[in-house]
């Protein structure tokens, strides 16, 4: 879904990546998109296996391809500058995407069948990246919410709950190979501007996660007092600050 800026055609487009079990239609995602649209154009989408999207969720692995396609589409719309922001699982995805799709590596283009001129290859790198409530490492089970999430992802009964209770279709296969972790991705992102945002009351990932991410590379860290987890916990003031950072970084 494309949200034009309230200030008309914007040079910058923000591509927003939701968290696990989220989708483009969730109220918290729509609220974030409206806040970002006051300062930039906004592209929102549902990851594979979420909401109305086809396929099955790989919980942060192949979702990098979904994000790359959304970035390419934003560039196809004519925006000179495209930036990414992700929440929770989406935060891990924007970090890995920024590391793997870099302007100076040659892995910067996607084949976009629907672009102007069939078969057009369009740049997929981001010009700035912000990760909100992202994990630093895979397989973390140190909190009760993460233990419940692992049950949903790894057990047949849990995946039924995911499909019918949470509207998320989950791929039952194990990662093979295990993808680059968020903390391993961070050193590869520079010189692209990077912001790590995390709440000090996050029930999923304690503050050692954002500190580990920020220490791994050239990153700005915002530890938000009293904030919980991801897009549901991001208030309007934080979303406005995020929009300002993304449009100015």
MDAnalysis code that builds the backbone (N, CA, C; Angstrom):
import MDAnalysis as mda
import numpy as np

u = mda.Universe.empty(747, n_residues=249, atom_resindex=np.repeat(np.arange(249), 3), trajectory=True)
u.add_TopologyAttr("name", ["N", "CA", "C"] * 249)
u.add_TopologyAttr("resid", np.arange(1, 250))
u.add_TopologyAttr("resname", ["UNK", "UNK", "UNK", "UNK", "UNK", "UNK", "UNK", "UNK", "UNK", "UNK", "UNK", "UNK", "UNK", "UNK", "UNK", "UNK", "UNK", "UNK", "UNK", "UNK", "UNK", "UNK", "UNK", "UNK", "UNK", "UNK", "UNK", "UNK", "UNK", "UNK", "UNK", "UNK", "UNK", "UNK", "UNK", "UNK", "UNK", "UNK", "UNK", "UNK", "UNK", "UNK", "UNK", "UNK", "UNK", "UNK", "UNK", "UNK", "UNK", "UNK", "UNK", "UNK", "UNK", "UNK", "UNK", "UNK", "UNK", "UNK", "UNK", "UNK", "UNK", "UNK", "UNK", "UNK", "UNK", "UNK", "UNK", "UNK", "UNK", "UNK", "UNK", "UNK", "UNK", "UNK", "UNK", "UNK", "UNK", "UNK", "UNK", "UNK", "UNK", "UNK", "UNK", "UNK", "UNK", "UNK", "UNK", "UNK", "UNK", "UNK", "UNK", "UNK", "UNK", "UNK", "UNK", "UNK", "UNK", "UNK", "UNK", "UNK", "UNK", "UNK", "UNK", "UNK", "UNK", "UNK", "UNK", "UNK", "UNK", "UNK", "UNK", "UNK", "UNK", "UNK", "UNK", "UNK", "UNK", "UNK", "UNK", "UNK", "UNK", "UNK", "UNK", "UNK", "UNK", "UNK", "UNK", "UNK", "UNK", "UNK", "UNK", "UNK", "UNK", "UNK", "UNK", "UNK", "UNK", "UNK", "UNK", "UNK", "UNK", "UNK", "UNK", "UNK", "UNK", "UNK", "UNK", "UNK", "UNK", "UNK", "UNK", "UNK", "UNK", "UNK", "UNK", "UNK", "UNK", "UNK", "UNK", "UNK", "UNK", "UNK", "UNK", "UNK", "UNK", "UNK", "UNK", "UNK", "UNK", "UNK", "UNK", "UNK", "UNK", "UNK", "UNK", "UNK", "UNK", "UNK", "UNK", "UNK", "UNK", "UNK", "UNK", "UNK", "UNK", "UNK", "UNK", "UNK", "UNK", "UNK", "UNK", "UNK", "UNK", "UNK", "UNK", "UNK", "UNK", "UNK", "UNK", "UNK", "UNK", "UNK", "UNK", "UNK", "UNK", "UNK", "UNK", "UNK", "UNK", "UNK", "UNK", "UNK", "UNK", "UNK", "UNK", "UNK", "UNK", "UNK", "UNK", "UNK", "UNK", "UNK", "UNK", "UNK", "UNK", "UNK", "UNK", "UNK", "UNK", "UNK", "UNK", "UNK", "UNK", "UNK", "UNK", "UNK", "UNK", "UNK", "UNK", "UNK", "UNK", "UNK", "UNK", "UNK", "UNK", "UNK", "UNK", "UNK", "UNK"])
u.atoms.positions = np.array([
    [0.848, -1.186, 0.000],
    [0.000, 0.000, 0.000],
    [0.884, 1.236, 0.000],
    [0.514, 2.232, -0.766],
    [1.325, 3.444, -0.932],
    [0.590, 4.623, -0.315],
    [1.277, 5.329, 0.590],
    [0.719, 6.518, 1.232],
    [1.501, 7.729, 0.752],
    [0.901, 8.627, -0.051],
    [1.632, 9.831, -0.423],
    [1.807, 10.745, 0.775],
    [2.834, 11.568, 0.727],
    [3.070, 12.521, 1.802],
    [1.969, 13.567, 1.848],
    [1.661, 14.033, 3.054],
    [0.706, 15.123, 3.189],
    [1.253, 16.418, 2.601],
    [2.554, 16.452, 2.357],
    [3.167, 17.656, 1.787],
    [3.374, 17.524, 0.284],
    [2.605, 16.595, -0.344],
    [2.720, 16.444, -1.780],
    [3.755, 15.397, -2.137],
    [4.242, 15.450, -3.366],
    [5.232, 14.491, -3.823],
    [6.500, 14.625, -3.002],
    [6.942, 13.541, -2.382],
    [8.089, 13.581, -1.477],
    [9.297, 12.965, -2.145],
    [10.474, 13.580, -1.917],
    [11.708, 13.011, -2.444],
    [12.028, 11.700, -1.738],
    [11.674, 11.612, -0.439],
    [11.966, 10.425, 0.363],
    [10.729, 9.543, 0.481],
    [10.934, 8.248, 0.351],
    [9.890, 7.266, 0.643],
    [10.360, 6.389, 1.791],
    [9.493, 6.170, 2.766],
    [9.751, 5.283, 3.892],
    [9.066, 3.949, 3.622],
    [9.831, 2.865, 3.636],
    [9.273, 1.523, 3.510],
    [9.210, 0.925, 4.914],
    [8.004, 0.610, 5.369],
    [7.788, 0.165, 6.749],
    [7.548, -1.341, 6.782],
    [8.298, -2.036, 7.647],
    [8.235, -3.495, 7.765],
    [7.654, -3.866, 9.124],
    [6.539, -4.554, 9.126],
    [5.828, -4.885, 10.368],
    [6.476, -6.054, 11.100],
    [5.978, -6.315, 12.296],
    [6.469, -7.422, 13.099],
    [5.762, -8.734, 12.792],
    [6.252, -9.813, 13.410],
    [5.660, -11.146, 13.241],
    [4.208, -11.126, 13.691],
    [3.331, -11.727, 12.910],
    [1.872, -11.787, 13.039],
    [1.201, -10.462, 12.705],
    [1.961, -9.461, 12.269],
    [1.362, -8.206, 11.839],
    [0.927, -8.290, 10.389],
    [0.448, -7.160, 9.870],
    [0.096, -7.056, 8.452],
    [-0.172, -5.597, 8.146],
    [-0.319, -5.313, 6.865],
    [-0.530, -3.939, 6.427],
    [-1.831, -3.356, 6.991],
    [-2.784, -4.213, 7.338],
    [-4.092, -3.733, 7.794],
    [-4.197, -3.580, 9.307],
    [-3.172, -3.959, 10.055],
    [-3.258, -3.849, 11.510],
    [-3.251, -2.380, 11.926],
    [-4.060, -2.009, 12.938],
    [-4.159, -0.601, 13.336],
    [-2.822, 0.039, 13.685],
    [-1.935, -0.681, 14.370],
    [-0.659, -0.088, 14.755],
    [0.204, 0.212, 13.529],
    [0.147, -0.648, 12.520],
    [0.896, -0.414, 11.287],
    [0.317, 0.778, 10.540],
    [-1.004, 0.871, 10.482],
    [-1.642, 2.005, 9.808],
    [-1.321, 3.310, 10.538],
    [-1.310, 3.266, 11.879],
    [-0.997, 4.476, 12.648],
    [0.435, 4.938, 12.368],
    [1.374, 4.002, 12.322],
    [2.753, 4.364, 12.007],
    [2.856, 4.939, 10.603],
    [2.153, 4.336, 9.644],
    [2.196, 4.835, 8.266],
    [1.666, 6.262, 8.187],
    [0.592, 6.559, 8.916],
    [0.053, 7.922, 8.896],
    [1.046, 8.919, 9.480],
    [1.742, 8.512, 10.553],
    [2.731, 9.407, 11.156],
    [3.881, 9.666, 10.191],
    [4.374, 8.626, 9.522],
    [5.477, 8.806, 8.575],
    [5.034, 9.617, 7.364],
    [3.754, 9.483, 6.959],
    [3.259, 10.173, 5.768],
    [3.179, 11.686, 5.950],
    [3.305, 12.162, 7.172],
    [3.340, 13.612, 7.373],
    [4.659, 14.218, 6.924],
    [5.673, 13.366, 6.727],
    [6.996, 13.864, 6.373],
    [7.568, 13.236, 5.111],
    [6.971, 12.153, 4.639],
    [7.514, 11.443, 3.475],
    [6.407, 10.611, 2.853],
    [6.670, 10.099, 1.672],
    [5.798, 9.061, 1.127],
    [6.073, 7.767, 1.890],
    [5.097, 6.882, 1.925],
    [5.225, 5.657, 2.719],
    [4.764, 4.458, 1.893],
    [5.547, 3.397, 1.927],
    [5.160, 2.115, 1.353],
    [5.021, 1.121, 2.499],
    [3.841, 0.516, 2.625],
    [3.625, -0.549, 3.595],
    [3.216, -1.810, 2.839],
    [3.467, -2.953, 3.424],
    [3.166, -4.218, 2.773],
    [3.060, -5.289, 3.848],
    [2.502, -6.427, 3.483],
    [2.460, -7.585, 4.378],
    [3.522, -8.585, 3.943],
    [4.343, -9.032, 4.894],
    [5.314, -10.075, 4.595],
    [4.608, -11.364, 4.169],
    [5.338, -12.225, 3.484],
    [4.817, -13.535, 3.069],
    [4.199, -14.271, 4.267],
    [3.052, -14.880, 4.013],
    [2.375, -15.638, 5.066],
    [1.590, -14.794, 6.043],
    [1.600, -13.482, 5.878],
    [0.905, -12.576, 6.797],
    [-0.247, -11.876, 6.068],
    [-1.364, -11.711, 6.778],
    [-2.477, -10.979, 6.205],
    [-2.902, -11.558, 4.870],
    [-3.008, -10.686, 3.856],
    [-3.444, -11.124, 2.540],
    [-2.340, -11.606, 1.635],
    [-1.093, -11.632, 2.106],
    [0.017, -12.082, 1.268],
    [0.049, -13.601, 1.176],
    [0.496, -14.112, 0.041],
    [0.611, -15.541, -0.134],
    [1.870, -16.089, 0.509],
    [2.081, -17.385, 0.339],
    [3.280, -18.027, 0.862],
    [3.202, -18.290, 2.352],
    [4.365, -18.614, 2.917],
    [4.461, -18.903, 4.344],
    [5.608, -18.121, 4.951],
    [5.415, -17.700, 6.177],
    [6.444, -16.939, 6.876],
    [7.653, -17.805, 7.180],
    [8.841, -17.260, 6.928],
    [10.081, -17.903, 7.363],
    [10.675, -17.160, 8.559],
    [9.880, -16.306, 9.185],
    [10.201, -15.652, 10.452],
    [11.525, -14.875, 10.365],
    [11.702, -14.160, 9.249],
    [12.833, -13.245, 9.141],
    [13.908, -13.639, 8.156],
    [13.816, -14.816, 7.556],
    [14.841, -15.269, 6.608],
    [14.556, -14.722, 5.209],
    [13.663, -15.344, 4.459],
    [13.397, -14.931, 3.090],
    [12.560, -13.661, 3.010],
    [12.120, -13.161, 4.145],
    [11.409, -11.875, 4.167],
    [12.282, -10.733, 3.658],
    [13.607, -10.913, 3.679],
    [14.495, -9.903, 3.093],
    [14.146, -9.673, 1.626],
    [13.740, -10.714, 0.918],
    [13.354, -10.575, -0.490],
    [12.073, -9.760, -0.632],
    [11.131, -9.926, 0.310],
    [9.904, -9.131, 0.289],
    [10.229, -7.652, 0.454],
    [11.125, -7.359, 1.402],
    [11.503, -5.971, 1.644],
    [12.233, -5.396, 0.433],
    [13.124, -6.164, -0.162],
    [13.847, -5.687, -1.338],
    [12.887, -5.342, -2.473],
    [11.846, -6.146, -2.651],
    [10.858, -5.858, -3.690],
    [10.099, -4.568, -3.384],
    [9.778, -4.332, -2.109],
    [9.077, -3.106, -1.735],
    [9.961, -1.881, -1.948],
    [11.260, -2.004, -1.626],
    [12.194, -0.901, -1.862],
    [12.302, -0.615, -3.356],
    [12.404, -1.667, -4.159],
    [12.484, -1.487, -5.604],
    [11.236, -0.793, -6.135],
    [10.069, -1.171, -5.603],
    [8.831, -0.539, -6.052],
    [8.805, 0.939, -5.682],
    [9.288, 1.274, -4.484],
    [9.353, 2.686, -4.087],
    [10.248, 3.472, -5.042],
    [11.358, 2.880, -5.449],
    [12.239, 3.560, -6.403],
    [11.566, 3.667, -7.768],
    [10.825, 2.629, -8.149],
    [10.107, 2.666, -9.427],
    [9.070, 3.786, -9.440],
    [8.516, 4.130, -8.273],
    [7.560, 5.239, -8.195],
    [8.216, 6.599, -8.407],
    [9.559, 6.641, -8.396],
    [10.265, 7.870, -8.711],
    [10.892, 8.587, -7.531],
    [10.874, 7.977, -6.349],
    [11.455, 8.626, -5.184],
    [12.981, 8.562, -5.256],
    [13.602, 9.698, -5.063],
    [15.063, 9.772, -5.183],
    [15.755, 9.091, -4.018],
    [15.083, 9.020, -2.891],
    [15.682, 8.479, -1.669],
    [14.680, 7.535, -1.022],
    [15.120, 6.316, -0.697],
    [14.250, 5.319, -0.082],
    [14.917, 4.833, 1.199],
    [14.171, 4.867, 2.300],
    [14.691, 4.450, 3.603],
    [13.777, 3.374, 4.167],
    [14.298, 2.589, 5.122],
    [13.530, 1.477, 5.679],
    [13.437, 1.601, 7.191],
    [12.292, 1.172, 7.719],
    [12.101, 1.072, 9.166],
    [11.362, -0.224, 9.443],
    [11.841, -0.989, 10.425],
    [11.216, -2.259, 10.741],
    [10.994, -2.419, 12.227],
    [9.958, -3.169, 12.565],
    [9.560, -3.399, 13.951],
    [9.671, -4.888, 14.282],
    [10.402, -5.218, 15.373],
    [10.533, -6.593, 15.854],
    [11.093, -7.487, 14.748],
    [10.337, -8.494, 14.265],
    [10.841, -9.292, 13.151],
    [11.214, -8.398, 11.983],
    [10.379, -7.406, 11.705],
    [10.697, -6.463, 10.637],
    [11.980, -5.701, 10.897],
    [12.305, -5.482, 12.192],
    [13.573, -4.847, 12.528],
    [14.755, -5.720, 12.163],
    [14.645, -7.025, 12.413],
    [15.720, -7.926, 12.009],
    [15.842, -7.969, 10.490],
    [14.711, -7.872, 9.803],
    [14.726, -7.923, 8.338],
    [15.387, -6.678, 7.751],
    [15.063, -5.488, 8.278],
    [15.673, -4.284, 7.694],
    [17.181, -4.271, 7.935],
    [17.639, -4.817, 9.055],
    [19.081, -4.895, 9.302],
    [19.754, -5.826, 8.304],
    [19.196, -7.008, 8.114],
    [19.798, -7.959, 7.183],
    [19.702, -7.457, 5.750],
    [18.592, -6.822, 5.403],
    [18.452, -6.252, 4.063],
    [19.511, -5.187, 3.808],
    [19.732, -4.305, 4.787],
    [20.725, -3.241, 4.615],
    [22.127, -3.807, 4.454],
    [22.390, -4.939, 5.114],
    [23.707, -5.573, 5.004],
    [23.889, -6.297, 3.676],
    [22.824, -6.924, 3.183],
    [22.925, -7.770, 1.994],
    [22.694, -7.014, 0.692],
    [21.956, -5.913, 0.746],
    [21.661, -5.109, -0.447],
    [22.320, -3.747, -0.270],
    [23.589, -3.697, -0.594],
    [24.366, -2.472, -0.380],
    [24.690, -1.827, -1.723],
    [24.697, -0.520, -1.732],
    [24.892, 0.222, -2.979],
    [26.253, -0.067, -3.593],
    [27.270, -0.351, -2.753],
    [28.626, -0.485, -3.258],
    [29.059, -1.930, -3.468],
    [28.105, -2.889, -3.442],
    [28.511, -4.291, -3.565],
    [28.131, -4.944, -4.874],
    [27.194, -4.369, -5.589],
    [26.693, -5.037, -6.782],
    [25.448, -5.864, -6.524],
    [25.135, -6.163, -5.249],
    [23.886, -6.874, -4.931],
    [22.824, -5.838, -4.619],
    [22.518, -5.002, -5.590],
    [21.675, -3.853, -5.306],
    [20.458, -3.770, -6.208],
    [20.187, -4.812, -6.994],
    [19.100, -4.707, -7.951],
    [18.161, -5.894, -7.843],
    [16.907, -5.642, -8.179],
    [15.914, -6.707, -8.221],
    [15.238, -6.710, -9.571],
    [14.870, -7.896, -10.025],
    [14.084, -8.052, -11.250],
    [12.629, -7.802, -10.886],
    [12.038, -6.748, -11.430],
    [10.679, -6.353, -11.053],
    [9.779, -6.472, -12.274],
    [9.028, -7.595, -12.404],
    [8.218, -7.811, -13.605],
    [7.182, -6.721, -13.841],
    [6.654, -6.148, -12.763],
    [5.606, -5.157, -12.937],
    [6.097, -3.743, -13.149],
    [7.388, -3.565, -13.216],
    [7.930, -2.220, -13.378],
    [7.733, -1.729, -14.801],
    [7.945, -0.434, -14.991],
    [7.849, 0.142, -16.325],
    [8.863, -0.557, -17.226],
    [8.354, -1.229, -18.242],
    [9.245, -2.016, -19.085],
    [9.487, -3.362, -18.418],
    [8.841, -4.388, -18.888],
    [8.949, -5.702, -18.249],
    [10.401, -6.123, -18.145],
    [10.760, -6.674, -16.988],
    [12.119, -7.146, -16.810],
    [13.084, -6.091, -16.337],
    [12.588, -4.905, -15.955],
    [13.471, -3.849, -15.480],
    [14.162, -4.258, -14.188],
    [15.446, -3.933, -14.072],
    [16.189, -4.153, -12.844],
    [16.301, -2.828, -12.104],
    [15.901, -2.816, -10.848],
    [15.800, -1.583, -10.070],
    [16.600, -1.734, -8.793],
    [17.260, -0.658, -8.365],
    [18.080, -0.693, -7.157],
    [17.235, -1.040, -5.938],
    [17.789, -1.865, -5.057],
    [17.065, -2.329, -3.873],
    [17.731, -1.913, -2.567],
    [18.801, -1.150, -2.617],
    [19.474, -0.757, -1.374],
    [18.673, 0.331, -0.668],
    [18.890, 0.464, 0.632],
    [18.260, 1.518, 1.416],
    [19.254, 2.642, 1.669],
    [18.722, 3.855, 1.792],
    [19.573, 5.016, 2.045],
    [19.709, 5.336, 3.533],
    [18.892, 4.741, 4.364],
    [18.997, 4.830, 5.825],
    [18.101, 3.746, 6.392],
    [18.436, 3.272, 7.595],
    [17.684, 2.154, 8.167],
    [17.487, 2.361, 9.659],
    [16.258, 2.086, 10.129],
    [15.941, 2.149, 11.552],
    [15.293, 0.837, 11.964],
    [15.829, 0.218, 13.011],
    [15.300, -1.042, 13.536],
    [14.730, -0.788, 14.926],
    [13.445, -1.092, 15.102],
    [12.741, -0.845, 16.357],
    [12.403, -2.186, 17.008],
    [12.839, -2.376, 18.256],
    [12.529, -3.594, 19.028],
    [13.038, -4.855, 18.337],
    [14.184, -4.767, 17.691],
    [14.730, -5.909, 16.962],
    [15.545, -6.815, 17.878],
    [15.525, -8.118, 17.605],
    [16.441, -9.014, 18.320],
    [17.859, -8.840, 17.807],
    [18.829, -9.141, 18.651],
    [20.226, -9.124, 18.216],
    [20.647, -10.488, 17.687],
    [20.060, -11.548, 18.223],
    [20.522, -12.893, 17.888],
    [19.319, -13.822, 17.748],
    [19.521, -14.890, 17.001],
    [18.467, -15.864, 16.765],
    [18.300, -16.821, 17.951],
    [17.142, -17.471, 17.983],
    [16.833, -18.575, 18.906],
    [16.792, -18.126, 20.368],
    [16.556, -16.833, 20.599],
    [16.496, -16.337, 21.980],
    [15.211, -16.819, 22.650],
    [15.351, -17.406, 23.846],
    [14.204, -17.912, 24.596],
    [14.213, -17.418, 26.043],
    [14.845, -16.295, 26.283],
    [15.044, -15.833, 27.650],
    [13.862, -15.155, 28.299],
    [12.766, -14.946, 27.573],
    [11.564, -14.340, 28.152],
    [10.364, -15.226, 27.843],
    [9.319, -15.110, 28.660],
    [8.126, -15.921, 28.447],
    [7.477, -15.660, 27.087],
    [7.345, -14.400, 26.642],
    [6.765, -14.192, 25.302],
    [7.563, -14.871, 24.191],
    [8.890, -14.895, 24.308],
    [9.681, -15.539, 23.262],
    [9.556, -17.062, 23.333],
    [9.389, -17.603, 24.513],
    [9.158, -19.051, 24.605],
    [7.819, -19.418, 23.965],
    [6.805, -18.581, 24.161],
    [5.518, -18.826, 23.503],
    [5.649, -18.704, 21.991],
    [6.410, -17.707, 21.528],
    [6.600, -17.529, 20.088],
    [7.303, -18.738, 19.472],
    [8.319, -19.264, 20.152],
    [9.012, -20.441, 19.640],
    [8.065, -21.638, 19.572],
    [7.152, -21.762, 20.517],
    [6.166, -22.842, 20.458],
    [5.280, -22.681, 19.222],
    [4.845, -21.453, 18.938],
    [4.009, -21.206, 17.762],
    [4.745, -21.573, 16.480],
    [6.020, -21.235, 16.406],
    [6.784, -21.427, 15.170],
    [7.208, -22.877, 14.975],
    [7.573, -23.560, 16.045],
    [8.243, -24.864, 15.897],
    [7.335, -26.067, 16.084],
    [6.161, -25.902, 16.664],
    [5.295, -27.049, 16.941],
    [4.092, -27.064, 15.991],
    [3.669, -28.240, 15.531],
    [2.490, -28.302, 14.653],
    [1.258, -27.635, 15.262],
    [1.011, -27.875, 16.549],
    [-0.146, -27.239, 17.192],
    [0.027, -25.726, 17.239],
    [1.265, -25.287, 17.462],
    [1.527, -23.851, 17.480],
    [1.290, -23.212, 16.127],
    [1.681, -23.916, 15.057],
    [1.474, -23.352, 13.720],
    [-0.015, -23.285, 13.370],
    [-0.807, -24.212, 13.916],
    [-2.262, -24.106, 13.746],
    [-2.799, -22.865, 14.447],
    [-2.290, -22.587, 15.635],
    [-2.672, -21.358, 16.332],
    [-2.258, -20.145, 15.517],
    [-1.048, -20.206, 14.945],
    [-0.587, -19.104, 14.118],
    [-1.495, -18.865, 12.927],
    [-1.900, -19.955, 12.263],
    [-2.735, -19.816, 11.061],
    [-4.132, -19.314, 11.389],
    [-4.797, -19.972, 12.335],
    [-6.204, -19.694, 12.562],
    [-6.444, -18.659, 13.656],
    [-5.500, -18.527, 14.584],
    [-5.685, -17.550, 15.650],
    [-5.001, -16.223, 15.383],
    [-3.858, -16.278, 14.684],
    [-3.071, -15.067, 14.471],
    [-3.006, -14.636, 13.011],
    [-3.631, -15.389, 12.122],
    [-3.651, -15.019, 10.711],
    [-2.295, -15.078, 10.043],
    [-1.424, -15.993, 10.509],
    [-0.062, -16.083, 9.990],
    [0.238, -17.523, 9.623],
    [0.569, -17.762, 8.346],
    [0.935, -19.087, 7.886],
    [2.441, -19.238, 7.985],
    [2.911, -20.257, 8.701],
    [4.329, -20.402, 9.041],
    [4.914, -21.610, 8.326],
    [6.061, -21.428, 7.688],
    [6.765, -22.520, 7.034],
    [7.274, -23.488, 8.097],
    [6.964, -24.782, 7.995],
    [7.386, -25.733, 9.031],
    [8.857, -26.140, 8.944],
    [9.543, -25.793, 7.862],
    [10.920, -26.247, 7.682],
    [11.895, -25.428, 8.519],
    [12.921, -26.092, 9.037],
    [13.991, -25.387, 9.744],
    [14.801, -24.550, 8.760],
    [15.431, -23.502, 9.266],
    [16.346, -22.725, 8.436],
    [17.512, -23.609, 7.987],
    [17.835, -23.553, 6.706],
    [18.974, -24.304, 6.182],
    [19.494, -23.600, 4.925],
    [20.550, -22.813, 5.066],
    [21.345, -22.598, 6.280],
    [20.702, -21.551, 7.188],
    [21.224, -21.442, 8.408],
    [20.774, -20.397, 9.322],
    [21.210, -19.049, 8.748],
    [20.286, -18.099, 8.596],
    [20.651, -16.819, 7.976],
    [21.548, -15.968, 8.864],
    [22.209, -15.029, 8.233],
    [23.004, -14.035, 8.939],
    [22.174, -13.421, 10.057],
    [22.714, -13.376, 11.273],
    [21.952, -12.820, 12.388],
    [21.965, -11.294, 12.338],
    [21.018, -10.641, 13.025],
    [21.024, -9.177, 13.035],
    [22.341, -8.579, 13.517],
    [22.916, -9.122, 14.599],
    [24.158, -8.544, 15.115],
    [25.320, -8.772, 14.149],
    [25.287, -9.852, 13.389],
    [26.302, -10.070, 12.363],
    [26.102, -9.146, 11.171],
    [24.866, -8.723, 10.948],
    [24.574, -7.841, 9.825],
    [25.045, -6.409, 10.071],
    [24.963, -5.947, 11.307],
    [25.217, -4.536, 11.611],
    [26.574, -4.045, 11.102],
    [27.695, -4.768, 11.294],
    [28.980, -4.245, 10.812],
    [29.053, -4.062, 9.303],
    [28.151, -4.702, 8.572],
    [28.166, -4.634, 7.109],
    [27.354, -3.473, 6.559],
    [26.636, -2.751, 7.426],
    [25.694, -1.731, 6.965],
    [26.373, -0.408, 6.634],
    [27.394, -0.017, 7.404],
    [28.068, 1.258, 7.158],
    [28.567, 1.306, 5.711],
    [28.520, 2.491, 5.088],
    [28.260, 3.820, 5.648],
    [26.791, 4.249, 5.671],
    [25.865, 3.338, 5.407],
    [24.451, 3.691, 5.476],
    [24.081, 4.076, 6.911],
    [23.419, 5.211, 7.128],
    [23.026, 5.604, 8.490],
    [22.114, 4.563, 9.131],
    [22.380, 4.267, 10.406],
    [21.663, 3.206, 11.123],
    [21.210, 3.708, 12.482],
    [19.933, 3.462, 12.786],
    [19.347, 3.815, 14.077],
    [18.756, 2.561, 14.713],
    [19.084, 2.346, 16.000],
    [18.512, 1.254, 16.797],
    [17.618, 1.882, 17.863],
    [16.359, 1.464, 17.907],
    [15.384, 1.988, 18.868],
    [14.829, 0.822, 19.672],
    [14.755, 0.990, 20.996],
    [14.295, -0.116, 21.842],
    [13.707, 0.439, 23.131],
    [12.678, -0.210, 23.624],
    [12.078, 0.182, 24.883],
    [12.728, -0.517, 26.064],
    [12.840, 0.209, 27.189],
    [13.457, -0.420, 28.362],
    [12.485, -1.320, 29.119],
    [11.226, -1.411, 28.632],
    [10.258, -2.350, 29.204],
    [9.779, -3.349, 28.153],
    [10.608, -3.625, 27.197],
    [10.255, -4.589, 26.150],
    [10.122, -5.972, 26.775],
    [8.949, -6.611, 26.689],
    [8.774, -7.927, 27.317],
    [9.386, -9.076, 26.509],
    [9.755, -8.821, 25.264],
    [10.317, -9.862, 24.400],
    [11.840, -9.893, 24.462],
    [12.474, -8.749, 24.240],
    [13.928, -8.675, 24.153],
    [14.453, -7.632, 25.137],
    [15.202, -8.031, 26.164],
    [15.748, -7.063, 27.120],
    [16.795, -6.170, 26.455],
    [17.258, -5.174, 27.213],
    [18.069, -4.110, 26.612],
    [19.468, -4.558, 26.218],
    [19.884, -5.775, 26.574],
    [21.171, -6.228, 26.048],
    [21.118, -6.431, 24.544],
    [19.928, -6.654, 23.990],
    [19.803, -6.812, 22.536],
    [20.138, -5.508, 21.794],
    [19.482, -4.384, 22.088],
    [19.851, -3.166, 21.365],
    [21.272, -2.715, 21.651],
    [21.749, -2.923, 22.862],
    [23.128, -2.524, 23.160],
    [24.119, -3.357, 22.360],
    [23.822, -4.632, 22.199],
    [24.689, -5.494, 21.393],
    [24.682, -5.043, 19.931],
    [23.495, -4.722, 19.423],
    [23.404, -4.254, 18.041],
    [24.179, -2.959, 17.838],
    [23.973, -1.993, 18.733],
    [24.632, -0.695, 18.587],
    [26.144, -0.811, 18.704],
    [26.602, -1.727, 19.551],
    [28.045, -1.882, 19.745],
    [28.719, -2.606, 18.583],
    [27.917, -3.257, 17.734],
    [28.493, -4.053, 16.649],
    [28.918, -3.223, 15.452],
    [28.490, -1.967, 15.387],
    [28.823, -1.157, 14.221],
    [28.596, 0.316, 14.491],
    [28.517, 1.083, 13.412],
    [28.332, 2.533, 13.508],
    [26.839, 2.814, 13.548],
    [26.270, 2.912, 14.763],
    [24.826, 3.044, 14.919],
    [24.505, 4.047, 16.009],
    [23.378, 4.721, 15.832],
    [22.807, 5.587, 16.866],
    [21.803, 4.750, 17.656],
    [21.785, 4.895, 18.974],
    [20.918, 4.100, 19.838],
    [19.980, 5.007, 20.620],
    [18.678, 4.718, 20.522],
    [17.683, 5.370, 21.361],
    [17.085, 4.312, 22.285],
    [17.322, 4.413, 23.577],
    [16.653, 3.574, 24.560],
    [15.479, 4.370, 25.126],
    [14.270, 3.915, 24.863],
    [13.065, 4.675, 25.174],
    [12.503, 4.273, 26.536],
    [12.445, 5.233, 27.457],
    [11.976, 4.963, 28.813],
    [10.492, 4.607, 28.804],
    [10.164, 3.480, 29.423],
    [8.778, 3.065, 29.582],
    [8.161, 2.409, 28.369],
    [8.899, 2.282, 27.284],
    [8.332, 1.716, 26.061],
    [8.348, 0.191, 26.123],
    [7.290, -0.425, 25.578],
    [7.215, -1.870, 25.445],
    [7.777, -2.334, 24.120],
    [6.983, -3.112, 23.378],
    [7.519, -3.807, 22.202],
    [6.897, -3.334, 20.893],
    [7.743, -2.909, 19.984],
    [7.446, -2.763, 18.550],
    [6.367, -1.711, 18.262],
    [5.663, -1.898, 17.118],
    [4.757, -0.850, 16.635],
    [3.596, -0.600, 17.582],
    [3.177, -1.634, 18.318],
    [2.073, -1.439, 19.257],
    [2.444, -0.514, 20.403],
    [3.731, -0.432, 20.719],
    [4.179, 0.378, 21.854],
    [4.748, 1.730, 21.434],
    [4.919, 1.951, 20.146],
    [5.498, 3.216, 19.663],
    [4.432, 4.302, 19.687],
    [4.615, 5.306, 20.539],
    [3.615, 6.367, 20.620],
    [3.819, 7.380, 19.493],
    [2.892, 8.334, 19.407],
    [2.935, 9.289, 18.304],
    [4.194, 10.145, 18.337],
    [4.667, 10.482, 19.532],
    [5.868, 11.308, 19.634],
    [7.086, 10.558, 19.102],
    [7.207, 9.272, 19.445],
    [8.325, 8.485, 18.940],
    [8.230, 8.321, 17.430],
    [7.046, 8.051, 16.910],
    [6.887, 7.903, 15.468],
    [7.271, 9.185, 14.734],
    [6.937, 10.336, 15.314],
    [7.321, 11.608, 14.697],
    [8.832, 11.785, 14.699],
    [9.493, 11.416, 15.806],
    [10.957, 11.506, 15.856],
    [11.607, 10.554, 14.859],
    [11.026, 9.356, 14.750],
    [11.524, 8.403, 13.774],
    [11.410, 8.959, 12.357],
    [10.259, 9.549, 12.053],
    [10.066, 10.123, 10.721],
    [11.073, 11.226, 10.448],
    [11.326, 12.061, 11.435],
    [12.314, 13.128, 11.274],
    [13.694, 12.543, 11.000],
    [14.077, 11.511, 11.773],
    [15.407, 10.915, 11.590],
    [15.514, 10.287, 10.199],
    [14.486, 9.563, 9.783],
    [14.536, 8.875, 8.503],
    [14.620, 9.844, 7.327],
    [13.990, 10.992, 7.446],
    [14.000, 11.940, 6.339],
    [15.243, 12.826, 6.332],
    [15.991, 12.843, 7.450],
    [17.156, 13.726, 7.532],
    [18.482, 12.989, 7.581],
    [18.461, 11.692, 7.897],
    [19.718, 10.939, 8.082],
    [20.558, 10.928, 6.809],
])
